[in-house]
Amino acid sequence: MGRDNSVFLACVHTIFARTSSPPMAPTSIPPDDVPGFLRDLAAATAAIGFSRHGVASLDPDRRDPRPHERFRQWLAEGRAGPMADWLSRHEPFRRDPRVHLPGARSVIMLATDHASGPFQADEPCPPGRGRVARYAWGDDYHDLLREQVNRLGSWLETRLPGCSSRGFCDSVPFPEREYAWLAGLGWFGKNTMLIDPEAGSYFLLTVLLTDALLPTSEPVLVDHCGSCTACLDACPTQAFIEPRLLDATRCISSLTIEQKGPVDPGLRAAIGDRAFGCDICQEVCPWNRRAPGSTEPGFQPRAGEATLPLADVLNLGEEELRARFRGTPLLRAKRSGLLRSAAIVLGNHPDPASSGSLIAALDDPDAGIRSAAAWALGEWRRAPEPLASRALTVLVARLDLETDAAVREELAAAIYSHSAVSSTSAEASRPGPSVR
């Protein structure tokens, strides 16, 4: 058993010991009003649009310290990837979440189902298009859930006069998954996702802190993953060091959304057709066969499209990209990241109809995008003719013009790394002034 499994089971045993005794009546709610409050809370969360909810205590004496210690160890091991600096700087806020609301005693954890399409991991992506993680098919979930949690906070302050609350969704350093587990919203799967035995893992978490002392929920005390390793086996980049231990430096979601600068050349081919995010470890999870999905309009694919037209993306300037993807999660990657990923996907899946846009990306003002385009065209040299020869021609021509050292290195690797092409044949392919 891996050390992270040991931590999981130890935490379960500790929580069980701490919650096995009869809970005391909450001080902020008259004992005879507890059943009514719980009914009202369930009705309010459902009416506002949340799928499920649970409550956990913020009392530090009731929180097991080992999950946070494991988080700090994960940071120290260099597993956090592009988010390492931000997570390290804000680690104290995760250690004691009460800093987000002075006097906070309880947290209402809210789950919102977001999947709006079939769960087919092996469904091919159309030529010239890139796959997008399901949560990003529609509108930016931050906007929707922030409005909903603020409504719930207003309801709570009306229902319990004198209490204060603060809600947020993925916008402050808070250990959402840990408290969602404590609130009974699922167990930690081997893919590190929180999994609800009735709803799978396609859900988003929202937090409502309050200084009211609320009756708490029971955590899920059973590891329902059993001997299954589907998620671990399916990861193309082998990002799972062991069950429940993710190396974000290898995670496709991290590489395509958070990574600034070039992607490790050894991981580019494994990205496959994923232009923004990745759902593979969830798509293969047996528990997601029963995922309820969502009919929320904000989660439906914009214009009915769940994939990105890669040539169109490569043609977008900064303002055009902001206008096209305004109000969606895709802006998180910024132009540099989104176009870089579009080029990588085209390198993995050559599409003749997209060749003009990929070649034009060699002239992009962003050196990172030029580097990705150079790598992608190098991969096209494995494609059937005339695509392979055209790729070599434009690569050689661009090498004469490029001044950035890192991009020149990518161009040289693309030209000379394939055994079928020697420096002599590359020189013989040198074109005239026009390469289009």
N, C-alpha and C positions, 0 to 999 in steps of 0.2 A: 504494500500500500504506500503510495507517495505521501510526502510530508503534507501536501495541501489537503489530501483526503483525511489525514489524521487531524488537521486543524478543524476541518468541517465537522467531523464526528465529535471531536472534543467540545466544540462550541455547541453542538446540538445537545450533548449530555449536560453541559453547564446550564444552558437555557432551560432545559427540561427540569433540572433541579431547582432553578430559580422561579419557575412558573407553576410547579406542581402543587404548591400550597394555595389555598383559596385566596383570591385577590381581595384586597381591602376595598371598601366602597370609596369611590373617588370623592375628594373633598369639594370639588367645584360643582358637583351635581348632586342634588339630594338623592339619597339611596332609592327612594320610591319612584324617582324620575329616570333612573338608569335605563330600564327597558324602553321607555318612551323615547328617550334621547337616541338610543341605538336605532330604533325604527325610523325616527326622523332623519338621522344622519344617512341611513341607507337610502331613504327616499330622495333626499336632497342630492346626494352624489349621482344617483341614477338620472334624476331629472336634469341635472346640469350637463350630463353627457359622459361621466366616467363609467368605466366598465365594472370595476371592483374597487374595494377599499379595505383598509385595515388600520389599526392604531397600534403604535409602539410607544414605550416610555422613553423619555430622554434623561432619566435619572442615571447618572454615571455609575452608580453602585449596581445597577441592573444590567449594565452593558459589559459584555465580555471583552477584555482588552486585546485578545489574540488576533481578531480580524484586522485591527488597525496596525498591530505589530507586523502582521504578514504584509500589509500594504506597504509599510515602510521598508521592509526587506525587499519587496518587489521593486521599489524605486531604487534602492541601493544596488541591486543586481543589474540595473540598466535595462529593465524590461519595459519601461513606459514609452519608449519611442519618442515621437515628436512632441508629446505632451509632457515630457519629463520635467522641464523647467517650471511650467505652470503648476503641475501637481506638487512638485517639491516646495515651491514657494507658498502654496496654500495648504500644505499638510496640516498645520495647526488648526485650521478651521474644520477639518475633517475629524481631528482628534476630539474636539468638543463642539459639536454642532450647535450648542446653545448660544454661541456667539452671534448667530444670525438673528436671534430674537431674545434679548435679555429676559430672563425669568421663564423661558420656555420649559414646559414640563412634559408635553406630549407632541407626537407627530402623527398626522393622518397621512398615510401613504396611499396614493391613488394610481390605479392601473387603467390605461386606455388602450384597447385593442386598435391596431392600425392597419393590419394587412387587408388589402382590397383586391387580391388576385389569387389565382391558383398557386399551389406550392410545389412546382415542378422544378427540381434542381437540375435536371438534365435537358430541359427544354432549350433548343438552340436559339441563339440570338440572331435576328436577321442580318444579312451582310451589310456592312457599313454602319452598324449601330452598336452602341455600348450599353451594357446592363447597368441598372441603377438599383441601389438597395430599396426595398419596399417602403421604408418609412419616408423616403424622399420623393416618392412618385407625385405627391400632390403639394399642398401648401406647407409652409414652415410650421411644424408642430408647436414650436415655442409660442407663436402668436395665439394659436387656438387654445392651448392648455393654460397659458398665462391668464387669458381672459376667464376661463372656466374656474381656475383655482381662486382667482380674486372674488368671483361670485360666491364660491363656497365659503371663503373667509368672511364675507359680509353676512352670509347666512348664519355662520357659527357665532359671530359676535352679536347677532340679534337673538339667536336661540339661547346663548349663555351671556346675558348682559354683564359687562365689566371685563370680559376676557379680551385678549389681544391675539392677533394672528399674523402670520406672514407666509405667503405662498410663492413658490418658484418652480421652474421646470428646467433642469439642466443648465442653469445659469449661474450657480454659485457652487463653491466646493463643499459638497455634502455627500456622505456615503449612502446614496439612495438605495443601492441594492441590499446593503446590510440591513437597513431599517425596513425595507420592503419585506425581507425575509422574516425579521422579527414581527412584522405586522401580519404575517400569514399569507403573503401574496405568492409564495412559491418557494422552491428550494434552488440551491445553486447547482446548475447543470455542469457537466464536465467541460462544456464550451464556455463556462463562466457566466452564461446568461441565467437570469432568474426564470424558472419554468413553473407555470401553474399546472397542476395535474388535470385541470378541466379546460384550460385555455391555451396551453403551450407557452411560447415565449415571444410571440409577435405583439408586444405591448410596450407602451411608453410609461415612464414613471413621473409622477408629479408629487410635490411635497407641500404640506400645509403644517407649519409649526404653530403651536398655540401655548399660552401660559396656563390654560385650563388643564386640570388633571382628569384625563379621560380614561374610561375603562379600556384595557388593552386587549388585543387579539392574541391568539395562540400561533406560534410559528409552526411551519411545516417541519416535522422532526424526522422525516424519513427521506433518505436519498433514493429517489425513484429511478435513477439512471441505471442501477444494477450493474451488469457486466457489459452493457452497450458501450461501444466506442465509435459509433457512426460518425459523430462530429469530429473526433480526433483524426480518424482515418481519412475523412473527406477533405480536410484543409489542404489546398494546393501548395501553400508555402510552409507547411509544417510549423505553424505558429504556436501550437500548444506544446510546451515543454513536457507537461504531464497533465493529467486531468485537473481542471480548474486552475491551471497556471498558464497564462497567455504571455507570449513575447510580442508586445505591440510593435517592435521593430520589424516584424515579419507579417503582421496582420494586414490583409488587403484593405480593410476599411481604413486603418490608420495610414497606410501608404497612399491611398487615393484621395483622402479627405484632409488629413492633418499634415502630411509630409511636405515640408518646404524644400525646394531644390530637387536634385535628381533622385530617382529611385534606384536602389541597388541593382546593378545589371543582372545579378544572379536571381533576382526575384521577378523581373519584368515578364518573362514568359509565363510564369505561374499566375500572373494577374489575369491572363486570358482575355475575356470580353467584358471585364468589370471596370467601368469607367468612373463609378462613384459608389463607394461602399461595397459591401459583400454580405450575402445572406446564406452562404453555403452551409455553415455549421448549424444554422437553424432549419434550412430546407431539408436536410437529411435526418433531422431529429424526429423520431417516431411520435413524440408527444405533440408535434405540430400538425399531425394528421387531423386532430380535433380542434385546431385553432378556429375560433368563431369568425374571425375576419371583422370587417367594419363597413358600414354603409355611410359613415360620416363623409359628407361631400368634400371636406378639406383634405381627406386622405386619398381620394380617387386620382388616378393619373391625369395630369393636365393635358387637355386636348386629346384624351384617350390614349396617350402614348406613355408606356412604361419604360422605354429605352431612349437613348440619345442618338440623334443623327450626327455621326462623328464629323463628317465633312462640314456640315453647317456650324458645328461648334468651333472647328478650327478656323472658320472664316470670321468669327466674331471679334470685334475690337472690344476694348474695356467697357465703353458706354453701351454698346450693343448687347454685350453679355449681361450687364446689370439690368438692362431693360427686359431682356428675354426671361431671365431667371429671378426677377424681383419677387420676393415673397415666397421663395422656395428654399429648401435646405442646400441646394446646389451651390449657392453663393459662398458657402463655407469654404470651399476649396479654392476660391478666388480664380481669376482667369489663368494664372500661371499653373495652378494645379489641375484645373479641369482640362485645359488644352494639352498639357503634358500627358494626362491619362488618356485622352482621346487619341493622341499619337501612339501611345504604347499599345492600346487595343488594336489599332490599325496595323501595327507591326506584328501582332500576334495573329491577326485575321486579315490578310491582304484583301482589299476591295478595289478593283480597278476603277470603279466609278468615283472613288474618293481620292484617287491619285493626285489630281490637280491641287486639292486642298492640302494634302500632306506635303507635297513638294513646295507649295507656297509657304508652309510653316518654317522652311529652312531660312526664310527671310524675316521671320518674326522678330520684333525688337527685343523680346524676352529670350535671353540666352538659354534658359532651362527648356523652353519650348523648342528652340532650334536643336538642342541636344537630343530631346526625345524624338523629334522628327528624323534626325540623322540615324539614330538607332533603329527606328521603325523601317526606314528605307533600306538599311542594312539587312534587316530580316526579310525584306521583300526580294532580296537577291536569291532567296531559296524558292521563290514563286516561279510559275511557268513563264516562258517568254510570251510577249515582249516585255512583261512587267519587270523581270529581273534586270534586263539590260538597261531599261530606262532608269531604274533606280541607281544603277552603277554610274550612269552618265551624269545624272544630276548631283550625285554625291561628289564625284571628282571635280565637277565644275564649282561646287560650293566651297570645296577645300581651298581653292585659289583665292576666294573672296573673304573667307571667315577670318576674323581677327581675335576672337575669344579663345583662349588656350584650352579651356575645358571642352568647348564645342569642337574645336579642331581635333582634339583627342577622340571624341565620339565619331567624327567623320572618318578619321584615319582607321579606327577600329572597324567601322562599317565597310570601308573599302577593302581593307587588307586581311580581315580576320577569317574570311571564308576560304577554305583550301582551294576551292575551284577558281579563285581569282588571285593572280600574282600581281606584283607591282608592275610588271611589264604589260600585262593585259589591261590593267587599270590605266596605265599611261596611254595605251593604244585607244582607249575609249574616251580620251579627253575630247570634249565637244568644242564647238565654236561658241560664239557669244550667246546664242539663244539656247536655253535648256528647257523651255516650256513646249 
